[in-house]
Amino acid sequence: MSNLLSSLPKTIHASLTIAIILFVGMFFHNEGIAFDTLFWSWLFRFIHVVVAIMWIGLLWYFNFVQIPNMAKIPDEQKPAIGKVIAPAALFYFRWAAAFTVLSGLILAWLNGYLHDAMTFSIGSGIPKHTAIGIGMWLGLIMAFNVWFVIWPNQKRALGIVETDPETKAKSAKTAMLFSRTNTLLSLPMLLTMVAAQNIY
């Protein structure tokens, strides 16, 4: 067991295997399963939730753990964060944001409410679609911030892209403020996504 748990790839593969066994056990009854819209909708909802957990989890890690504690770390230890941990976390952070948006758009399309949600149900007046639409737009704004504001500024702040010290400091502040903006938007976004499941 320790061999399994000491390797992240082995742990993830084992977790995926358990999830597939549970899926087969719960949904593969006598009739089997139809690979229809219902199946693909379920699959993309699962993917959407998994990558969203990665995205928001890392957003909260940056804002609740890394940023508040950077001032407490001795200067000689800060390169470990800036050169190793932060770039790795930002890789998963930005790609999780991209896959959250992509899987969410596919899910909305499969379920037939993509247009209504993106236009806030203009013409249809379905409250569920309005709620999910608000969440989708908040998610799109947050993903835009990740890719086009936070990541470019973090590259300068972390020294991935060479720049002068003044620009580096300014970029670090901009990245932090937009990361805080995403933290501000995260609870309303999550509320509307969850609430939409119970609104008719």
N, CA, C and O of each residue as an XYZ file, in Angstrom:
800
protein
N       0.828     -1.207      0.000
C       0.000      0.000      0.000
C       0.859      1.253      0.000
O       0.537      2.243     -0.657
N       1.974      1.198      0.757
C       2.840      2.375      0.807
C       3.477      2.647     -0.553
O       3.731      3.803     -0.891
N       3.743      1.589     -1.346
C       4.273      1.741     -2.698
C       3.269      2.479     -3.584
O       3.647      3.323     -4.397
N       1.996      2.153     -3.417
C       0.921      2.800     -4.191
C       0.805      4.274     -3.809
O       0.747      5.143     -4.679
N       0.772      4.549     -2.505
C       0.527      5.905     -2.029
C       1.747      6.819     -2.101
O       1.607      8.038     -2.002
N       2.926      6.257     -2.270
C       4.102      7.115     -2.377
C       4.308      7.630     -3.800
O       5.203      8.440     -4.042
N       3.489      7.168     -4.735
C       3.556      7.634     -6.127
C       2.240      8.304     -6.490
O       1.186      7.669     -6.452
N       2.297      9.600     -6.846
C       1.063     10.305     -7.219
C       0.397      9.675     -8.440
O      -0.814      9.458     -8.403
N       1.133      9.364     -9.538
C       0.463      8.724    -10.684
C      -0.232      7.414    -10.309
O      -1.349      7.152    -10.755
N       0.439      6.581     -9.478
C      -0.188      5.315     -9.070
C      -1.440      5.578     -8.233
O      -2.448      4.886     -8.376
N      -1.368      6.589     -7.354
C      -2.523      6.936     -6.513
C      -3.696      7.388     -7.377
O      -4.832      6.969     -7.157
N      -3.414      8.254     -8.371
C      -4.481      8.753     -9.248
C      -5.053      7.630    -10.095
O      -6.267      7.551    -10.278
N      -4.191      6.758    -10.616
C      -4.684      5.629    -11.409
C      -5.551      4.700    -10.561
O      -6.573      4.200    -11.033
N      -5.149      4.469     -9.317
C      -5.944      3.630     -8.418
C      -7.286      4.293     -8.113
O      -8.321      3.626     -8.088
N      -7.266      5.602     -7.883
C      -8.503      6.332     -7.620
C      -9.456      6.244     -8.810
O     -10.655      6.022     -8.643
N      -8.908      6.420    -10.010
C      -9.717      6.322    -11.234
C     -10.272      4.911    -11.399
O     -11.423      4.742    -11.803
N      -9.471      3.905    -11.092
C      -9.927      2.512    -11.186
C     -11.090      2.256    -10.233
O     -12.082      1.634    -10.612
N     -10.969      2.736     -8.997
C     -12.054      2.576     -8.016
C     -13.315      3.291     -8.511
O     -14.420      2.759     -8.401
N     -13.141      4.506     -9.058
C     -14.294      5.261     -9.577
C     -14.976      4.499    -10.712
O     -16.204      4.450    -10.774
N     -14.188      3.902    -11.612
C     -14.767      3.141    -12.731
C     -15.498      1.901    -12.215
O     -16.585      1.575    -12.692
N     -14.899      1.208    -11.236
C     -15.571      0.033    -10.655
C     -16.892      0.441    -10.015
O     -17.903     -0.241    -10.180
N     -16.883      1.558     -9.280
C     -18.134      2.043     -8.672
C     -19.152      2.415     -9.731
O     -20.338      2.114     -9.596
N     -18.685      3.074    -10.792
C     -19.584      3.460    -11.878
C     -20.239      2.219    -12.496
O     -21.455      2.176    -12.679
N     -19.420      1.214    -12.813
C     -19.941     -0.020    -13.418
C     -20.909     -0.698    -12.458
O     -21.973     -1.161    -12.871
N     -20.549     -0.759    -11.183
C     -21.411     -1.393    -10.190
C     -22.741     -0.681    -10.001
O     -23.768     -1.327     -9.795
N     -22.730      0.631    -10.069
C     -23.962      1.394     -9.835
C     -24.841      1.514    -11.071
O     -26.067      1.527    -10.961
N     -24.223      1.603    -12.254
C     -25.002      1.943    -13.443
C     -25.108      0.835    -14.483
O     -25.958      0.912    -15.370
N     -24.277     -0.182    -14.398
C     -24.327     -1.271    -15.373
C     -25.209     -2.384    -14.830
O     -24.713     -3.440    -14.436
N     -26.505     -2.151    -14.811
C     -27.435     -3.186    -14.349
C     -27.652     -4.190    -15.476
O     -26.871     -4.239    -16.427
N     -28.682     -4.966    -15.373
C     -28.949     -6.025    -16.353
C     -28.959     -5.530    -17.792
O     -28.478     -6.221    -18.690
N     -29.498     -4.351    -18.013
C     -29.642     -3.855    -19.382
C     -28.355     -3.261    -19.927
O     -28.272     -2.985    -21.123
N     -27.366     -3.058    -19.101
C     -26.155     -2.384    -19.557
C     -26.374     -0.876    -19.528
O     -27.240     -0.378    -18.809
N     -25.598     -0.174    -20.297
C     -25.719      1.285    -20.322
C     -25.749      1.764    -21.761
O     -25.029      1.250    -22.616
N     -26.581      2.742    -22.013
C     -26.674      3.317    -23.357
C     -25.742      4.521    -23.414
O     -25.801      5.405    -22.559
N     -24.895      4.546    -24.412
C     -23.992      5.684    -24.576
C     -24.727      6.795    -25.321
O     -24.407      7.149    -26.455
N     -25.730      7.323    -24.621
C     -26.602      8.344    -25.197
C     -26.287      9.701    -24.574
O     -25.283      9.854    -23.879
N     -27.141     10.675    -24.824
C     -26.924     12.023    -24.296
C     -26.869     12.029    -22.775
O     -26.085     12.768    -22.178
N     -27.698     11.209    -22.155
C     -27.708     11.138    -20.688
C     -26.353     10.678    -20.156
O     -25.856     11.233    -19.176
N     -25.753      9.673    -20.787
C     -24.444      9.187    -20.360
C     -23.382     10.273    -20.529
O     -22.614     10.537    -19.604
N     -23.334     10.911    -21.717
C     -22.317     11.934    -21.976
C     -22.502     13.147    -21.071
O     -21.533     13.780    -20.652
N     -23.759     13.458    -20.778
C     -24.040     14.554    -19.849
C     -23.489     14.227    -18.469
O     -22.863     15.073    -17.831
N     -23.721     13.004    -18.008
C     -23.200     12.572    -16.711
C     -21.674     12.621    -16.707
O     -21.070     13.125    -15.760
N     -21.044     12.093    -17.773
C     -19.591     12.041    -17.840
C     -18.986     13.449    -17.804
O     -18.023     13.698    -17.077
N     -19.561     14.374    -18.598
C     -19.007     15.731    -18.615
C     -19.307     16.491    -17.328
O     -18.548     17.387    -16.959
N     -20.396     16.156    -16.636
C     -20.639     16.769    -15.323
C     -19.565     16.298    -14.333
O     -19.051     17.091    -13.544
N     -19.235     15.019    -14.381
C     -18.198     14.469    -13.506
C     -16.853     15.148    -13.793
O     -16.165     15.582    -12.869
N     -16.484     15.238    -15.071
C     -15.236     15.900    -15.456
C     -15.248     17.355    -14.993
O     -14.259     17.854    -14.458
N     -16.386     18.030    -15.208
C     -16.532     19.434    -14.837
C     -16.290     19.633    -13.339
O     -15.581     20.557    -12.939
N     -16.870     18.782    -12.530
C     -16.712     18.894    -11.073
C     -15.263     18.614    -10.660
O     -14.713     19.325     -9.819
N     -14.648     17.590    -11.243
C     -13.266     17.228    -10.875
C     -12.305     18.373    -11.189
O     -11.515     18.769    -10.332
N     -12.365     18.911    -12.419
C     -11.417     19.971    -12.776
C     -11.740     21.279    -12.053
O     -10.842     22.073    -11.774
N     -13.031     21.504    -11.748
C     -13.403     22.705    -10.988
C     -12.859     22.641     -9.562
O     -12.446     23.657     -9.003
N     -12.860     21.440     -8.974
C     -12.276     21.276     -7.633
C     -10.790     21.625     -7.670
O     -10.284     22.308     -6.780
N     -10.097     21.153     -8.702
C      -8.667     21.470     -8.854
C      -8.473     22.979     -8.977
O      -7.608     23.555     -8.318
N      -9.285     23.618     -9.827
C      -9.148     25.057    -10.079
C      -9.396     25.879     -8.821
O      -8.538     26.651     -8.395
N     -10.584     25.705     -8.227
C     -10.942     26.526     -7.068
C     -10.090     26.150     -5.854
O      -9.767     27.007     -5.033
N      -9.728     24.879     -5.741
C      -8.838     24.460     -4.656
C      -7.498     25.186     -4.717
O      -6.986     25.646     -3.697
N      -6.933     25.285     -5.925
C      -5.664     25.999     -6.066
C      -5.840     27.502     -5.887
O      -4.972     28.160     -5.314
N      -6.947     28.051     -6.366
C      -7.232     29.478     -6.145
C      -7.243     29.772     -4.651
O      -6.642     30.749     -4.205
N      -7.918     28.938     -3.884
C      -7.989     29.141     -2.440
C      -6.650     28.849     -1.772
O      -6.300     29.491     -0.781
N      -5.896     27.884     -2.304
C      -4.542     27.644     -1.770
C      -3.700     28.919     -1.900
O      -3.057     29.343     -0.940
N      -3.708     29.526     -3.090
C      -2.923     30.750     -3.288
C      -3.358     31.843     -2.313
O      -2.518     32.522     -1.722
N      -4.679     32.013     -2.146
C      -5.195     33.141     -1.369
C      -5.260     32.903      0.137
O      -5.146     33.846      0.920
N      -5.443     31.650      0.544
C      -5.538     31.364      1.976
C      -4.214     30.882      2.572
O      -4.005     30.993      3.780
N      -3.315     30.346      1.729
C      -2.082     29.762      2.251
C      -0.835     30.488      1.735
O      -0.080     31.059      2.522
N      -0.621     30.468      0.417
C       0.654     30.971     -0.112
C       0.821     32.475      0.059
O       1.810     32.916      0.645
N      -0.113     33.266     -0.433
C       0.043     34.729     -0.382
C       0.159     35.236      1.061
O       1.077     36.004      1.349
N      -0.738     34.838      1.986
C      -0.625     35.370      3.348
C       0.650     34.952      4.083
O       1.088     35.636      5.009
N       1.241     33.838      3.672
C       2.407     33.338      4.407
C       3.747     33.663      3.761
O       4.788     33.370      4.350
N       3.757     34.256      2.574
C       5.029     34.568      1.908
C       5.904     35.500      2.743
O       7.126     35.352      2.767
N       5.279     36.460      3.428
C       6.058     37.416      4.235
C       6.745     36.735      5.421
O       7.733     37.251      5.942
N       6.227     35.577      5.851
C       6.800     34.866      6.998
C       7.967     33.954      6.601
O       8.695     33.463      7.464
N       8.139     33.735      5.308
C       9.187     32.822      4.836
C      10.501     33.588      4.730
O      10.532     34.663      4.130
N      11.584     33.066      5.296
C      12.886     33.738      5.176
C      13.278     33.899      3.703
O      12.974     33.039      2.876
N      13.949     34.995      3.388
C      14.309     35.315      2.005
C      15.067     34.184      1.317
O      14.860     33.929      0.131
N      15.932     33.516      2.045
C      16.733     32.459      1.412
C      15.897     31.232      1.039
O      16.331     30.405      0.238
N      14.692     31.112      1.622
C      13.818     29.973      1.309
C      12.771     30.304      0.242
O      12.152     29.400     -0.319
N      12.571     31.594     -0.041
C      11.536     32.003     -1.003
C      11.738     31.452     -2.411
O      10.749     31.174     -3.090
N      12.989     31.280     -2.886
C      13.144     30.709     -4.230
C      12.498     29.331     -4.389
O      12.078     28.974     -5.490
N      12.414     28.556     -3.311
C      11.768     27.242     -3.393
C      10.303     27.389     -3.784
O       9.770     26.579     -4.542
N       9.656     28.429     -3.262
C       8.260     28.696     -3.622
C       8.191     29.254     -5.042
O       7.449     28.742     -5.880
N       8.963     30.299     -5.305
C       8.888     31.007     -6.579
C       9.377     30.223     -7.780
O       8.882     30.414     -8.891
N      10.350     29.336     -7.567
C      10.945     28.605     -8.694
C      10.402     27.191     -8.860
O      10.498     26.615     -9.943
N       9.831     26.625     -7.794
C       9.391     25.228     -7.866
C       7.886     25.085     -7.629
O       7.159     24.612     -8.503
N       7.421     25.492     -6.449
C       6.028     25.225     -6.065
C       5.038     26.078     -6.856
O       4.087     25.544     -7.427
N       5.245     27.389     -6.898
C       4.295     28.272     -7.583
C       4.154     27.950     -9.072
O       3.024     27.885     -9.556
N       5.253     27.744     -9.835
C       5.073     27.403    -11.253
C       4.290     26.106    -11.470
O       3.476     26.013    -12.388
N       4.543     25.098    -10.613
C       3.801     23.833    -10.730
C       2.323     24.051    -10.410
O       1.445     23.565    -11.123
N       2.060     24.783     -9.335
C       0.665     25.066     -8.963
C      -0.035     25.878    -10.040
O      -1.205     25.633    -10.334
N       0.662     26.840    -10.630
C       0.063     27.671    -11.681
C      -0.216     26.876    -12.954
O      -1.158     27.190    -13.682
N       0.588     25.854    -13.230
C       0.320     24.986    -14.385
C      -1.035     24.313    -14.221
O      -1.880     24.395    -15.112
N      -1.251     23.642    -13.078
C      -2.525     22.964    -12.832
C      -3.668     23.964    -12.699
O      -4.791     23.691    -13.122
N      -3.381     25.110    -12.116
C      -4.374     26.169    -11.911
C      -4.949     26.646    -13.238
O      -6.167     26.697    -13.409
N      -4.074     26.996    -14.177
C      -4.593     27.563    -15.427
C      -5.241     26.513    -16.317
O      -6.239     26.802    -16.977
N      -4.688     25.283    -16.351
C      -5.307     24.251    -17.186
C      -6.600     23.733    -16.573
O      -7.521     23.364    -17.302
N      -6.684     23.699    -15.257
C      -7.948     23.326    -14.615
C      -9.016     24.361    -14.933
O     -10.174     24.003    -15.148
N      -8.647     25.642    -14.966
C      -9.598     26.698    -15.341
C     -10.095     26.477    -16.766
O     -11.295     26.562    -17.027
N      -9.170     26.192    -17.691
C      -9.548     25.986    -19.092
C     -10.475     24.781    -19.247
O     -11.478     24.855    -19.957
N     -10.143     23.676    -18.588
C     -10.967     22.469    -18.716
C     -12.293     22.597    -17.968
O     -13.274     21.955    -18.342
N     -12.334     23.407    -16.926
C     -13.613     23.669    -16.247
C     -14.565     24.393    -17.193
O     -15.734     24.025    -17.307
N     -14.064     25.420    -17.868
C     -14.894     26.171    -18.810
C     -15.313     25.281    -19.969
O     -16.490     25.247    -20.329
N     -14.365     24.561    -20.558
C     -14.675     23.717    -21.711
C     -15.696     22.639    -21.363
O     -16.675     22.455    -22.088
N     -15.477     21.929    -20.265
C     -16.406     20.865    -19.878
C     -17.771     21.435    -19.504
O     -18.797     20.803    -19.760
N     -17.792     22.627    -18.900
C     -19.065     23.270    -18.552
C     -19.865     23.670    -19.784
O     -21.084     23.503    -19.820
N     -19.175     24.199    -20.796
C     -19.860     24.569    -22.042
C     -20.395     23.334    -22.755
O     -21.512     23.351    -23.272
N     -19.604     22.257    -22.786
C     -20.071     21.004    -23.403
C     -21.265     20.459    -22.646
O     -22.234     20.012    -23.259
N     -21.211     20.489    -21.321
C     -22.308     20.006    -20.489
C     -23.589     20.805    -20.760
O     -24.664     20.225    -20.913
N     -23.472     22.130    -20.818
C     -24.643     22.976    -21.095
C     -25.210     22.681    -22.476
O     -26.429     22.660    -22.653
N     -24.348     22.455    -23.449
C     -24.796     22.132    -24.807
C     -25.504     20.777    -24.829
O     -26.568     20.643    -25.434
N     -24.919     19.770    -24.171
C     -25.531     18.436    -24.133
C     -26.913     18.469    -23.488
O     -27.817     17.744    -23.902
N     -27.069     19.315    -22.471
C     -28.342     19.399    -21.756
C     -29.318     20.387    -22.389
O     -30.446     20.539    -21.921
N     -28.880     21.053    -23.452
C     -29.786     21.903    -24.215
C     -30.055     23.280    -23.636
O     -31.036     23.922    -24.014
N     -29.205     23.753    -22.724
C     -29.473     25.082    -22.165
C     -28.319     26.064    -22.377
O     -28.279     27.114    -21.735
N     -27.391     25.738    -23.261
C     -26.239     26.614    -23.475
C     -26.671     28.022    -23.888
O     -26.226     29.006    -23.297
N     -27.531     28.120    -24.894
C     -27.972     29.444    -25.382
C     -28.737     30.198    -24.306
O     -28.469     31.372    -24.049
N     -29.711     29.504    -23.665
C     -30.506     30.162    -22.617
C     -29.626     30.655    -21.466
O     -29.824     31.754    -20.946
N     -28.654     29.828    -21.077
C     -27.788     30.213    -19.959
C     -26.902     31.392    -20.327
O     -26.737     32.320    -19.535
N     -26.336     31.359    -21.519
C     -25.416     32.429    -21.920
C     -26.141     33.746    -22.178
O     -25.531     34.815    -22.131
N     -27.444     33.669    -22.450
C     -28.242     34.889    -22.676
C     -29.181     35.177    -21.512
O     -30.090     36.000    -21.625
N     -28.951     34.482    -20.375
C     -29.783     34.653    -19.171
C     -31.261     34.380    -19.440
O     -32.131     35.080    -18.923
N     -31.537     33.367    -20.246
C     -32.903     32.905    -20.516
C     -33.780     33.941    -21.183
O     -34.998     33.919    -21.007
N     -33.195     34.842    -21.941
C     -34.010     35.834    -22.644
C     -34.947     35.084    -23.572
O     -34.514     34.329    -24.442
N     -36.229     35.304    -23.374
C     -37.217     34.648    -24.209
C     -37.786     33.382    -23.592
O     -38.951     33.061    -23.823
N     -36.986     32.646    -22.804
C     -37.499     31.397    -22.235
C     -37.970     31.594    -20.795
O     -38.913     30.937    -20.356
N     -37.320     32.493    -20.062
C     -37.728     32.782    -18.686
C     -37.601     31.613    -17.734
O     -38.394     31.505    -16.799
N     -36.630     30.731    -17.934
C     -36.438     29.582    -17.050
C     -35.419     29.967    -15.972
O     -34.240     30.151    -16.275
N     -35.866     30.091    -14.716
C     -34.963     30.550    -13.643
C     -33.701     29.694    -13.509
O     -32.628     30.227    -13.227
N     -33.813     28.369    -13.707
C     -32.649     27.489    -13.599
C     -31.576     27.909    -14.597
O     -30.389     27.934    -14.272
N     -32.004     28.236    -15.808
C     -31.043     28.616    -16.848
C     -30.422     29.983    -16.551
O     -29.254     30.222    -16.860
N     -31.202     30.866    -15.957
C     -30.659     32.170    -15.567
C     -29.588     31.988    -14.490
O     -28.517     32.590    -14.567
N     -29.882     31.152    -13.484
C     -28.932     30.917    -12.389
C     -27.641     30.303    -12.919
O     -26.549     30.770    -12.596
N     -27.765     29.257    -13.734
C     -26.565     28.607    -14.259
C     -25.813     29.562    -15.184
O     -24.585     29.523    -15.256
N     -26.553     30.421    -15.891
C     -25.933     31.405    -16.776
C     -25.093     32.413    -16.012
O     -24.004     32.780    -16.452
N     -25.597     32.861    -14.869
C     -24.819     33.791    -14.030
C     -23.523     33.107    -13.596
O     -22.445     33.697    -13.666
N     -23.641     31.856    -13.148
C     -22.454     31.106    -12.746
C     -21.481     30.911    -13.898
O     -20.268     31.006    -13.715
N     -22.012     30.638    -15.082
C     -21.147     30.439    -16.248
C     -20.402     31.723    -16.606
O     -19.208     31.685    -16.903
N     -21.095     32.851    -16.580
C     -20.431     34.117    -16.904
C     -19.383     34.480    -15.860
O     -18.312     34.981    -16.203
N     -19.687     34.229    -14.580
C     -18.687     34.472    -13.536
C     -17.470     33.570    -13.757
O     -16.332     34.015    -13.608
N     -17.708     32.304    -14.110
C     -16.625     31.380    -14.396
C     -15.789     31.820    -15.592
O     -14.565     31.695    -15.582
N     -16.458     32.337    -16.628
C     -15.741     32.828    -17.807
C     -14.862     34.029    -17.466
O     -13.726     34.128    -17.929
N     -15.400     34.938    -16.654
C     -14.610     36.098    -16.222
C     -13.392     35.633    -15.428
O     -12.284     36.130    -15.632
N     -13.599     34.686    -14.530
C     -12.514     34.174    -13.704
C     -11.450     33.475    -14.554
O     -10.253     33.657    -14.327
N     -11.887     32.676    -15.531
C     -10.937     31.982    -16.406
C     -10.162     32.979    -17.263
O      -8.965     32.808    -17.495
N     -10.853     34.026    -17.735
C     -10.171     35.088    -18.488
C      -9.079     35.712    -17.621
O      -7.954     35.918    -18.076
N      -9.424     36.011    -16.364
C      -8.442     36.584    -15.441
C      -7.233     35.667    -15.270
O      -6.091     36.127    -15.242
N      -7.501     34.357    -15.156
C      -6.408     33.391    -14.971
C      -5.438     33.435    -16.148
O      -4.228     33.562    -15.959
N      -5.975     33.331    -17.364
C      -5.129     33.186    -18.548
C      -4.530     34.496    -19.053
O      -3.400     34.517    -19.542
N      -5.292     35.593    -18.933
C      -4.863     36.823    -19.589
C      -4.395     37.925    -18.641
O      -3.902     38.960    -19.088
N      -4.547     37.707    -17.333
C      -4.044     38.693    -16.371
C      -3.113     38.023    -15.351
O      -1.951     38.408    -15.226
N      -3.622     37.028    -14.629
C      -2.835     36.412    -13.554
C      -1.593     35.711    -14.110
O      -0.484     35.969    -13.641
N      -1.760     34.832    -15.096
C      -0.631     34.067    -15.606
C       0.446     34.954    -16.234
O       1.618     34.777    -15.902
N       0.114     35.906    -17.130
C       1.182     36.766    -17.679
C       1.918     37.561    -16.596
O       3.133     37.741    -16.670
N       1.181     38.032    -15.599
C       1.811     38.791    -14.516
C       2.634     37.891    -13.599
O       3.691     38.298    -13.117
N       2.163     36.681    -13.356
C       2.924     35.744    -12.528
C       4.229     35.335    -13.209
O       5.240     35.133    -12.537
N       4.215     35.213    -14.532
C       5.454     34.872    -15.247
C       6.525     35.933    -15.001
O       7.702     35.611    -14.841
N       6.111     37.190    -14.973
C       7.068     38.272    -14.683
C       7.441     38.271    -13.200
O       8.611     38.423    -12.849
N       6.443     38.100    -12.337
C       6.687     38.141    -10.893
C       7.608     37.014    -10.434
O       8.415     37.205     -9.525
N       7.491     35.846    -11.053
C       8.297     34.691    -10.651
C       9.629     34.607    -11.386
O      10.453     33.739    -11.097
N       9.835     35.514    -12.336
C      11.096     35.504    -13.068
C      11.129     34.504    -14.214
O      12.193     34.250    -14.779
N       9.977     33.932    -14.568
C       9.916     33.030    -15.725
C      10.199     33.841    -16.986
O      10.848     33.371    -17.920
N       9.685     35.090    -16.983
C      10.003     36.066    -18.020
C      10.854     37.136    -17.356
O      10.443     37.729    -16.358
N      12.034     37.384    -17.901
C      12.945     38.367    -17.310
C      12.385     39.784    -17.453
O      11.888     40.169    -18.512
N      12.476     40.543    -16.371
C      12.022     41.927    -16.380
C      12.743     42.687    -15.271
O      13.444     42.092    -14.451
N      12.566     43.996    -15.254
C      13.229     44.793    -14.221
C      12.496     44.653    -12.884
O      11.324     44.278    -12.871
N      13.159     44.944    -11.760
C      12.564     44.767    -10.430
C      11.258     45.536    -10.222
O      10.346     45.049     -9.554
N      11.173     46.744    -10.798
C       9.945     47.538    -10.627
C       8.760     46.859    -11.306
O       7.679     46.773    -10.724
N       8.956     46.375    -12.534
C       7.888     45.675    -13.257
C       7.532     44.378    -12.553
O       6.364     43.996    -12.487
N       8.547     43.701    -12.028
C       8.328     42.446    -11.296
C       7.421     42.674    -10.089
O       6.480     41.912     -9.865
N       7.700     43.724     -9.312
C       6.887     44.043     -8.132
C       5.471     44.444     -8.528
O       4.498     44.038     -7.892
N       5.364     45.249     -9.590
C       4.047     45.682    -10.065
C       3.239     44.483    -10.566
O       2.039     44.387    -10.311
N       3.897     43.575    -11.275
C       3.222     42.381    -11.791
C       2.744     41.479    -10.669
O       1.660     40.901    -10.753
N       3.553     41.355     -9.610
C       3.153     40.536     -8.457
C       1.893     41.097     -7.810
O       0.995     40.343     -7.436
N       1.826     42.412     -7.680
C       0.650     43.046     -7.086
C      -0.574     42.863     -7.972
O      -1.658     42.556     -7.476
N      -0.409     43.051     -9.287
C      -1.536     42.875    -10.221
C      -2.053     41.444    -10.169
O      -3.263     41.223    -10.114
N      -1.137     40.463    -10.188
C      -1.543     39.053    -10.122
C      -2.304     38.772     -8.830
O      -3.313     38.068     -8.838
N      -1.809     39.333     -7.708
C      -2.476     39.122     -6.425
C      -3.876     39.731     -6.423
O      -4.824     39.103     -5.953
N      -4.011     40.947     -6.946
C      -5.323     41.612     -6.943
C      -6.335     40.869     -7.802
O      -7.506     40.771     -7.434
N      -5.899     40.346     -8.937
C      -6.828     39.610     -9.793
C      -7.118     38.217     -9.229
O      -8.199     37.668     -9.444
N      -6.155     37.655     -8.513
C      -6.409     36.406     -7.814
C      -7.437     36.623     -6.712
O      -8.308     35.781     -6.496
N      -7.334     37.761     -6.010
C      -8.328     38.104     -4.988
C      -9.694     38.380     -5.627
O     -10.733     38.054     -5.055
N      -9.677     38.989     -6.826
C     -10.938     39.216     -7.545
C     -11.615     37.883     -7.823
O     -12.824     37.744     -7.635
N     -10.836     36.900     -8.271
C     -11.403     35.574     -8.534
C     -11.907     34.914     -7.252
O     -12.916     34.210     -7.269
N     -11.200     35.142     -6.135
C     -11.668     34.613     -4.854
C     -12.997     35.272     -4.478
O     -13.907     34.608     -3.983
N     -13.099     36.570     -4.715
C     -14.343     37.308     -4.472
C     -15.495     36.726     -5.286
O     -16.609     36.587     -4.781
N     -15.227     36.385     -6.549
C     -16.272     35.866     -7.438
C     -16.559     34.387     -7.215
O     -17.593     33.886     -7.659
N     -15.655     33.679     -6.531
C     -15.787     32.225     -6.443
C     -17.033     31.765     -5.681
O     -17.710     30.838     -6.124
N     -17.344     32.386     -4.562
C     -18.531     31.953     -3.805
C     -19.832     32.264     -4.538
O     -20.705     31.397     -4.586
N     -20.014     33.475     -5.120
C     -21.225     33.693     -5.922
C     -21.322     32.723     -7.097
O     -22.408     32.239     -7.415
N     -20.184     32.438     -7.746
C     -20.196     31.501     -8.871
C     -20.625     30.111     -8.408
O     -21.473     29.481     -9.039
N     -20.042     29.633     -7.308
C     -20.400     28.314     -6.798
C     -21.853     28.271     -6.327
O     -22.539     27.269     -6.526
N     -22.320     29.346     -5.706
C     -23.713     29.410     -5.250
C     -24.680     29.254     -6.411
O     -25.617     28.460     -6.338
N     -24.459     30.007     -7.482
C     -25.395     29.936     -8.616
C     -25.334     28.575     -9.299
O     -26.361     28.068     -9.751
N     -24.147     27.977     -9.382
C     -24.024     26.647     -9.989
C     -24.796     25.603     -9.175
O     -25.518     24.777     -9.734
N     -24.635     25.652     -7.855
C     -25.318     24.682     -6.994
C     -26.809     24.971     -6.933
O     -27.621     24.050     -7.020
N     -27.179     26.246     -6.784
C     -28.593     26.617     -6.671
C     -29.361     26.235     -7.934
O     -30.533     25.865     -7.858
N     -28.713     26.321     -9.084
C     -29.395     26.013    -10.349
C     -29.906     24.580    -10.370
O     -30.871     24.280    -11.074
N     -29.273     23.688     -9.608
C     -29.715     22.281     -9.592
C     -31.037     22.117     -8.852
O     -31.704     21.093     -8.996
N     -31.423     23.124     -8.057
C     -32.651     23.022     -7.263
C     -33.696     24.056     -7.657
O     -34.701     24.219     -6.965
N     -33.464     24.756     -8.764
C     -34.437     25.745     -9.247
C     -35.110     25.175    -10.486
O     -34.458     24.559    -11.328
N     -36.410     25.381    -10.593
C     -37.137     24.849    -11.757
C     -37.761     25.957    -12.555
O     -38.411     25.697    -13.568
